[in-house]
Amino acid sequence: MDKNWVKVLVAALFEVLWVIGLKHADGFWEWIGTIIAIYISFYLMIMASKQLPVGTVYAVFVGLGTVGTVFADFAFFGVPLQLAKVVLIVILLAGVIGLKLVTEDNVKEGVES
């Protein structure tokens, strides 16, 4: 897997963390952690977008973040998982995987930011 796609995956993980932080943070350090997660998430997504197609990166980022947030709600916060949600998440994942598969990785070699 290309290192830029790894950046997108890690950015999506941090997206899940900051979305959870927005909902559950109530102290100074929790808000600082949320802000740091926002920064890391968007920084990694922007860095990956410099080398990969922006539309695909954003779709994968948001799709994985959405799936991760729904899973975290279910696994850690006791939100019930409904069949309709599962079906829609599977459709979303199919779209994200499809976009990744049909997108050419035209990584620009030697480009410095």
JOLINUR-V438458 format. One record per backbone hydrogen bond with DSSP energy under -1.0 kcal/mol. CO is the residue of the C=O (numbers start at 1). NH is the residue of the N-H. If there is no record, write none. Layout:
co=CO nh=NH
co=CO nh=NH
This chain:
co=2 nh=6
co=3 nh=7
co=4 nh=8
co=5 nh=9
co=6 nh=10
co=7 nh=11
co=8 nh=12
co=9 nh=13
co=10 nh=14
co=11 nh=15
co=12 nh=16
co=13 nh=17
co=14 nh=18
co=15 nh=19
co=16 nh=20
co=17 nh=21
co=18 nh=22
co=19 nh=23
co=20 nh=24
co=21 nh=25
co=27 nh=31
co=28 nh=32
co=29 nh=33
co=30 nh=34
co=31 nh=35
co=32 nh=36
co=33 nh=37
co=34 nh=38
co=35 nh=39
co=36 nh=40
co=37 nh=41
co=38 nh=42
co=39 nh=43
co=40 nh=44
co=41 nh=45
co=42 nh=46
co=43 nh=47
co=44 nh=48
co=45 nh=49
co=48 nh=51
co=48 nh=52
co=53 nh=57
co=54 nh=58
co=55 nh=59
co=56 nh=60
co=57 nh=61
co=58 nh=62
co=59 nh=63
co=60 nh=64
co=61 nh=65
co=62 nh=66
co=63 nh=67
co=64 nh=68
co=65 nh=69
co=66 nh=70
co=67 nh=71
co=68 nh=72
co=69 nh=73
co=70 nh=74
co=71 nh=75
co=72 nh=76
co=73 nh=77
co=73 nh=79
co=82 nh=86
co=83 nh=87
co=84 nh=88
co=85 nh=89
co=86 nh=90
co=87 nh=91
co=88 nh=92
co=89 nh=93
co=90 nh=94
co=91 nh=95
co=92 nh=96
co=93 nh=97
co=94 nh=98
co=95 nh=99
co=96 nh=100
co=97 nh=101
co=98 nh=102
co=104 nh=106
co=105 nh=107
